């Protein structure tokens, strides 16, 4: 069997995104068939985009409600370019995005490297320096609203295309987070001052750190040479996405964490 060549799939995904066209099922001759192959495609995309070294990773489908929403029963991830990680208060042009939504997330910044290897949620906490409230900006690039033609496109292609990711916004960091009950902490999605949804840290695989442990041993981490000190990792959304229909003010508010704000103008 010939080794998988990720370059043609990466080229197709880049061309579709640059042309602002929906991603469609890839030709089986070039499509990744597994999430391990999809991770290799991501690396080539990052390389061609000049995004190496990356700024970190997003993890999706870590919440029960998110898994039900997407019809995907396990975590998936994507790289984040450093230039797509923004501070709270940023204003971004709404017209820049396509079929855009925001997600209410917890994120961390690593204080030490995590090699590609199995690790427990308890053990992985020691690598975390800072905790953030975060907004992930996602796009449906995959067809029929709201989430696209997931079954037709296939999970490996979704993963190859960074699993809906386009950017993120981080609150001010909280270094003294270890006394917080991350299972009980509640996050609320606000749009124009109105609460749209809410969820808890325990909604993320039962413990937000389980997503980080999954990522550390994943094919995605392996494709990028492991998790590094300084990487930002989005641990997943405690609610389904809130779809954005025009310019607005977004706030994600987690107990005991600084708020994170975003303006679409």
MIVO-808515 format. One line per field, with one value per residue (C-alpha): x, y, z; residue number from 1. Coordinates in steps of 0.2 Angstrom, whole numbers, plus 2048, in hexadecimal, padded with zeros to 3 digits. Example, Ala and Ser with C-alpha at 12.3 -4.5 7.8 and 13.67 -1.06 7.14 Angstrom:
2
x 83E  844 $
y 7EA  7FB $
z 827  824 $
fivo 1  2 $
end
This chain:
265
x 800  807  80A  7FD  802  7F9  7FE  7F0  7E3  7EB  7EC  7D9  7D4  7DF  7D7  7C5  7C9  7D2  7C3  7B6  7AE  7A7  7B1  7AB  7AF  7C1  7C5  7C8  7D9  7DF  7D3  7D9  7D1  7D6  7D8  7EA  7EC  7E1  7EE  7FB  7F1  7EF  802  804  7F6  7FF  810  809  800  810  808  817  81B  808  800  7F7  7E8  7D6  7CC  7BA  7AC  7B1  7A0  791  786  793  795  783  782  78F  78B  79E  7A1  7B3  7BF  7C6  7D3  7DB  7EB  7E9  7F5  7FD  7F6  7E4  7E5  7DE  7DD  7CD  7C5  7CA  7BF  7BE  7B5  7A6  7A8  7B8  7AF  7A4  795  79C  799  7A0  7A3  7A5  7B5  7C3  7D4  7E6  7F7  805  813  81D  81E  814  81B  810  80B  7FC  7F9  7EC  7E1  7E9  7FA  7F8  7F2  804  809  7FC  801  7F2  7DF  7D4  7C2  7C2  7B8  7BB  7B6  7B0  7A9  79E  7A8  7A0  78F  77D  77A  77D  78B  78E  78C  796  793  796  7A6  7AC  7B5  7C7  7C4  7BC  7CC  7D7  7CF  7D2  7C1  7B7  7C5  7C9  7CE  7CD  7CC  7D4  7D0  7DE  7E7  7E4  7F3  7EC  7DF  7E3  7D7  7C8  7BC  7BD  7AF  7A3  7A8  79A  79C  78F  78E  788  784  780  77D  771  775  774  779  783  78D  79A  7AB  7A5  79D  7AE  7B1  7AD  7BD  7C4  7D5  7D0  7D0  7E2  7E7  7DF  7E8  7F9  7F8  7EF  7F4  7F2  7FF  80A  809  80F  81D  813  80C  818  81A  811  804  7F2  7E6  7D3  7CB  7BA  7A9  79D  78F  78A  790  786  784  788  77D  786  790  78E  796  79B  7A0  7A4  7A3  7AA  7A9  7B9  7C1  7C3  7B6  7BB  7B4  7B3  7AB  7A6  7A5 $
y 800  811  81E  82B  83C  84A  858  856  857  866  86F  86B  872  881  885  883  88F  89C  89C  89C  88D  87F  870  861  84E  84C  840  82F  82E  83D  83D  839  829  82A  838  834  838  847  84D  84C  856  864  865  868  875  87E  87C  884  892  897  892  889  889  888  892  883  877  877  868  865  859  857  85C  850  85D  861  84F  84D  85D  857  845  841  837  83A  849  851  85F  86C  877  889  896  8A2  8B1  8AA  8AB  8BC  8C5  8CA  8D9  8D6  8DD  8D2  8D5  8CB  8CA  8C1  8B1  8A5  89D  8A2  89D  89F  892  894  88C  889  88A  887  88D  880  883  874  868  858  84A  840  832  82C  837  839  848  84A  849  855  863  865  86B  879  88B  896  894  89F  8A2  8A1  8A3  898  89F  891  890  884  881  871  874  874  87E  87E  872  86C  85B  852  840  844  84D  840  843  841  850  85A  857  85B  86C  870  86A  87A  885  897  8A1  8A3  8B1  8AF  8B8  8BF  8B0  8A9  8A1  89D  891  881  884  885  877  875  869  874  884  88C  895  8A0  8A5  8B7  8C0  8D3  8D1  8C3  8B2  8A5  895  88E  87E  878  872  860  860  85E  84C  84C  856  864  85D  84C  855  85B  84A  843  850  84C  83A  83D  83B  84E  852  845  84E  85E  857  857  865  873  87F  88F  886  88C  87D  880  872  872  87B  879  87E  87B  889  89A  89E  8B1  8B9  8CA  8D7  8D5  8D4  8C3  8BF  8AF  8AF  8A1  8A1  8A8  8AB  8BC  8BF  8BD  8CA  8CA  8D7  8D2  8E3 $
z 800  7FB  809  80B  803  80C  7FF  7F3  800  808  7F7  7F4  806  804  7F3  7F9  808  7FE  7F1  7FF  7F8  803  806  7FD  7FE  7F8  7EA  7F3  7EA  7F4  803  815  81A  82D  839  83A  827  82A  837  82A  81E  82B  82D  81B  81B  82A  820  810  81A  822  833  83A  848  84D  85B  862  860  861  867  862  866  878  87F  87F  877  86A  866  864  859  84D  84E  852  862  865  866  856  855  84A  84A  84E  845  851  847  84A  85D  863  873  87B  875  863  855  845  835  833  820  823  828  820  829  839  84B  85C  86A  87D  881  88E  888  890  88C  88F  89A  895  886  886  87B  870  87D  887  896  8A3  8A6  8B8  8B1  8A3  8AF  8B4  8A3  8A3  8A7  8A4  8A2  897  893  880  870  862  851  846  834  82B  81C  818  810  817  827  835  836  824  81B  828  823  811  814  821  831  82A  81E  82C  836  827  826  838  83E  83B  843  83D  84C  85F  86C  87D  88E  899  89F  8B1  8B8  8C9  8C2  8CC  8DA  8CE  8CC  8B9  8B9  8C1  8B9  8AE  89D  895  883  881  871  871  884  883  88A  87C  885  893  898  8A5  8A5  8A9  898  890  891  8A3  8A7  89B  89E  896  885  887  88C  87C  872  879  873  863  851  84F  85C  854  843  84B  855  866  871  875  884  87E  874  877  877  876  880  878  879  888  87C  86A  85E  85E  84C  847  83A  83A  844  856  868  86F  881  889  89C  8A7  8BA  8C2  8B1  8A8  89A  888  87C  869  85D  84B  842 $
fivo 1  2  3  4  5  6  7  8  9  10  11  12  13  14  15  16  17  18  19  20  21  22  23  24  25  26  27  28  29  30  31  32  33  34  35  36  37  38  39  40  41  42  43  44  45  46  47  48  49  50  51  52  53  54  55  56  57  58  59  60  61  62  63  64  65  66  67  68  69  70  71  72  73  74  75  76  77  78  79  80  81  82  83  84  85  86  87  88  89  90  91  92  93  94  95  96  97  98  99  100  101  102  103  104  105  106  107  108  109  110  111  112  113  114  115  116  117  118  119  120  121  122  123  124  125  126  127  128  129  130  131  132  133  134  135  136  137  138  139  140  141  142  143  144  145  146  147  148  149  150  151  152  153  154  155  156  157  158  159  160  161  162  163  164  165  166  167  168  169  170  171  172  173  174  175  176  177  178  179  180  181  182  183  184  185  186  187  188  189  190  191  192  193  194  195  196  197  198  199  200  201  202  203  204  205  206  207  208  209  210  211  212  213  214  215  216  217  218  219  220  221  222  223  224  225  226  227  228  229  230  231  232  233  234  235  236  237  238  239  240  241  242  243  244  245  246  247  248  249  250  251  252  253  254  255  256  257  258  259  260  261  262  263  264  265 $
end
